Amino acid sequence: MPSFQYFVASSLDGYIATADDQLDWLLQFDGFDGGKESYDAFMAEVGCLVMGSGTYAWLMEHEPGNWPYPDTPCWVFTHHELASPEGADITFVRGAVGEFVEDLKEQARGRNVWIVGGGVLAAQFADAGSLDEMIVSIIPVVLGGGKAVLPMTGPTPPLELTSSRTLGRGIVELRYNFGGQPA
């Protein structure tokens, strides 16, 4: 059965981007030991992607002409009219995330659904009781502010740590079972 997973990198103080959506602090860590292996193993289990329009816009700006997920269906939650890159399998939707959970599971065809970003969208899935697992790589940088990793409306029940491991350059990957229960 497909799991809804939030696979993300976060600063030590809990931010996934600066307030103006900059990722230079993260991109300086490209190529760290264990990073590619972790990402490849994760992606091998992904059947569908979900992202917000901000993440989609960032990809369009920073990866012009190069859709990074050519073989994976992607759903973008947006209130805007957006164009998709040629050859990309992208569905644009609007509405509450809970309305699309069954469609996303079907699209994933027995594999997992990756909630790519951002944190607000992942929090909506968590608030709806549809976030099963959070895999966060803690990057040893303090931003002091920015876009929160998971800006939820209230506290969660305790999460279950299912694994932790140290990767190169002081990065720690933590996997939590979110339990899929509404907060």
N, C-alpha and C positions, 0 to 999 in steps of 0.2 A: 504494500500500500504506500502511495507517495507520501513523503514527509515535506512539510514546508520548512525550509531552512533559510536562516539569515546568516550568510557567510560574509564577513566584513572585517576591515582593519580599523582599529581605533587608536587614538593617542592614549597615552598613559592616563590622562585626565578625562577620557570619555568622549572624545570628539572624532567624527569621521571626515570632517572637512573644516576649513576655516569659515568664518561668517560669510565670506565672499566666494565660497566654493573652491578655494584653492587646495590643491593636493601635493604641492611641491614637497612638503614635509614628509609625505608618504612615498612619493616617487623616488626620492633619494635612496630608498631601501630596495629598489628593483634588483632582482638577482640574488637575494640573500639565500644562504644555504637552507635547503628544505622547502623553500617557498614554492618553487615550480612543482615539486612532487606533491605537496599538499594540495595545491590548486588543481593539478591534473587528476588526482585521486577523487577530489570532490566533484569535478566536472564530469567524470566518468559515470556518476550516478544521477546527473541532472537531466531531466527531460523537458523542462520548460523554465523560462525566466520571467520574472515580474519586476518591473521598476517603475519609479515615478517619473514624471516629465522632467524634473530637474536633473536626474541622473541621465536620462535619455539626451537632454540638451547638452550636457557636459560631454557625453560620448560623441555626439555629432560635431561639437566644436573641436575636440581634441583628437578625434580619429576620423577626420574627413575622408570620405571615400573608402573607409575600411571598417565595415561592421564587424566587431570582434566576435560575434556569435553566429556565424553563417549557417550552422547546422542545427540550431536550437530555436524552437519557437519562442517568441518573446511577446509579452503583454505589457503595455505601457498605460498606466493610470494617468489620465490627463484631463484638463478642462479646456485644452487648446486644440486647434487644428494643426496637426503636425504631418510632415511627409516622412516616408521611410526610405532608407537607402535601397537602391536596386538590388534585387535578389534576397533581401532580408524577409524573414517570416515574422512580421510584426502585426499585432492586433492592438488597436488603440481603444481603450474603454474608459468610461466614467461611471462613477457610482461607488457605493460602499463595497469594500473588499469582500465582505461576506457573501455578496450576491454572486461572486465569480469563483468561489472556492471549488465547487464541483466541476465547473468548466475547466479550471486550471488542472485539477487532478486528471480529468479526461485527456487534456492536451499533453500531459506529462507521460501518458501511456505506461503507467506502472513505475515510473522513475520519480525522482524528487523534483520539487519546485523550489528554485532559488529566488529568494527575495533579494535582488541585487541592491536595491536602495531606492531611496535613502532611508534614513532612520525614521522619518515620519511615516512612511509607507509600512515599514516593518512593524512599527508600533501599532498601526491600524490592524494588521494581521494579529498581533499579540492581543490587543484589546478585544478582537472578535473571537478569540480562542482558537485561532488557526495558525499559530506559530508553534512548530514542534521542536525545533532545535536552533540554537544560536551558536555559531562558530565564530569566535572573535580572535583575531590576531592583535595582541597588544604591542604597539610600536613604541619603543623607548624614546618618545618625544612628548613634551608638555606644550600644548597649544595655548592654554589659558582662556579659551573660549572658542565658539564655533558652532557647528551643527552636531547636536547630541547623537550618540550612538543609538539610543532607543528612547525617545521622548514620550514615555507613556503617560496616561492620565492618572495613574495611581500606582501604588506598590503592587508587586507581584507576590504570589506565594514563593517560598524558597525554591530556587532552581536546583536541579541535580547536575553536579559536575560529573560528566561521563569520561572525560580525558583531558590531559594537559601535557604539553610538551614544549621544550625549548627549541627554537629554531635559530638560525644564524643571526648575528648582529644584535643579540639580546632580545629578540622577538619571542613572545610566548603565545602559543595557540591554545585557547580554552574552548572546550565543547560543553555546552549546557543543554540538558533536556529541559525544554520550556514547558512541556506537559500539555500544551494546547488548551489550557483552561482560561476562560475569560478572567481578566483582572477584577 
